[in-house]
Amino acid sequence: MTTLAAVLDRPGVEVVDALDVPVISGAQCQGDLIALPRPLAAPATTPVPPGGVDLVPDSHTLLSCDGPACRFDVRDPGPSGPVLGVLTVPVGATAYLVHSEEHGANAFGPGTYEIRRQRERADVVRRVAD
Amino acid sequence: MHAAYATAGLPPPQRTLWMSSPLGGAVATAALGGRPVAPDALARWAGPGAARRILDELHLQWDGAASGRPGRPTGPDAAGELWRSLRSRLRRELGHGRAELLWERLGAEFDGERLGGRLWRGFSGPLRAHLAGRLREPAADPVRARLAEAVDPWAEAYLLARHRQAFAAAGVAVPERLAALDDAVRRTGWWWPLPDAVVLTERPTVLRHDRLGAPHAADGPAMAYADGVEVHAWRGTPVPADLVEGDGWEVSRILAEPDADLRRCAVERRGWDRFAAEAGLPQVGAAEPDPGNPGRELRLYELPAGIHGAAARLLVCENGSPDRDGTHRRFGLPVPADIPDPTSAAAWTDGVDRDGYAGVQRRT
């Protein structure tokens, strides 16, 4: 089994406190990102590469651990849309969302999730950069 | 530098001036062209310290004689002539259709967000906006005109890279003139290739950006040069120094600011949560527990029109994870004015409904 410490030692992954990270199949948040379970959605098909997927450059990174590779399809959110993509975690696998400095890690059990970015009201609604 | 002149078929520049900043370079170039800047005017534009250092640098290197052939730059890449000749060369080598197709395909890589746009937003644009703001009075016209003519490496870098890549993809050796200019641009900051002189400037001594690549520093200049020319910026917007120094602007100063962009920057710098408390914003309903964030609460406040554009409400919440100093960072997010309660406001920021947000099991 891949430990979180091993994940965090991967090249390009900078972080953090390798404390207990509960594996959750419900909704969870990391800073300005929210992951919502979407059991009825079409599963993602693009394998997460060994180095992970940078959901937000230099901050939030998604990693695939254990079992078959997790999958993540990027959805082009447009200038103000909040959806970043769809994550599918196969049975036996775990996906970790890690942050470069500010937030603890989150772990996802099997299932399909929609990952969204927070927005705020502005003259033109823009996504938050935390 | 001499190679850049030689490959352009020009005699080497007889005089070389090194200045510390783009503003210093523009002042030196104006002076060489017979338009010296008065010390008191420069002090108004750059501050007394930077003005003195700029003029000291200039007078150590220049005896006051105007250049024999001043005027507009006609050096190695003047007025786009180099770029036009390189495109013609590509068309001769590949044929018109293939050359244009290659050029367009490379454009997607080099023009947009990947390089050209990022360099402009993160470097040239804010510096030029800052200097344009400082050089508004008519006496500054000669300096402002020279700034517009500078070879700005941040603006040139993507053109140089795109042209080099075009020749590489075409299997054609990079022309000497392009290679020489590329080499010159790598070794200097902004510069002015003049007919018989060249004015060179140093790179900045401070260059700080936020995660999106916009100039940003919360406690000092985002760009600075050795002569004391400084640009303060908040997430890409040039701002007065006192907006980011110390505690930032107080509430009364923020509310008196006519520029909405500066007002927003000042509130963000002070912190929306702190601003809400200091300004005595009326709270909407009671605080509610933040789902998935045990012990933390969500609060909603009225945000009167004029502070953040139209009337809005302000959600104040806290990070799930403590900062390294153990405190939980609090922050405020403006939300639409018709949102009824704190949990609905937090749900809106994530684009979900209240029930969806209330189901969050863990927040980090």
Interface residues (C-beta under 8 A of the other chain):
Chain A: P22 I24 G26 A27 Q28 C29 Q30 G31 I34 L36 V56 P57 D58 S59 P82 V83 H99 E102 H103 G104 A105 N106 R116 Q118 R119 E120 R121 A122 D123 V128 A129
Chain B: D210 R211 L212 G292 N293 H308 G309 A312 N319 G320 S321 D323 R329 L333 P334 V335 P336 T349 D350 G351 V352 G356 Y357 G359 V360 Q361 R362 R363 T364
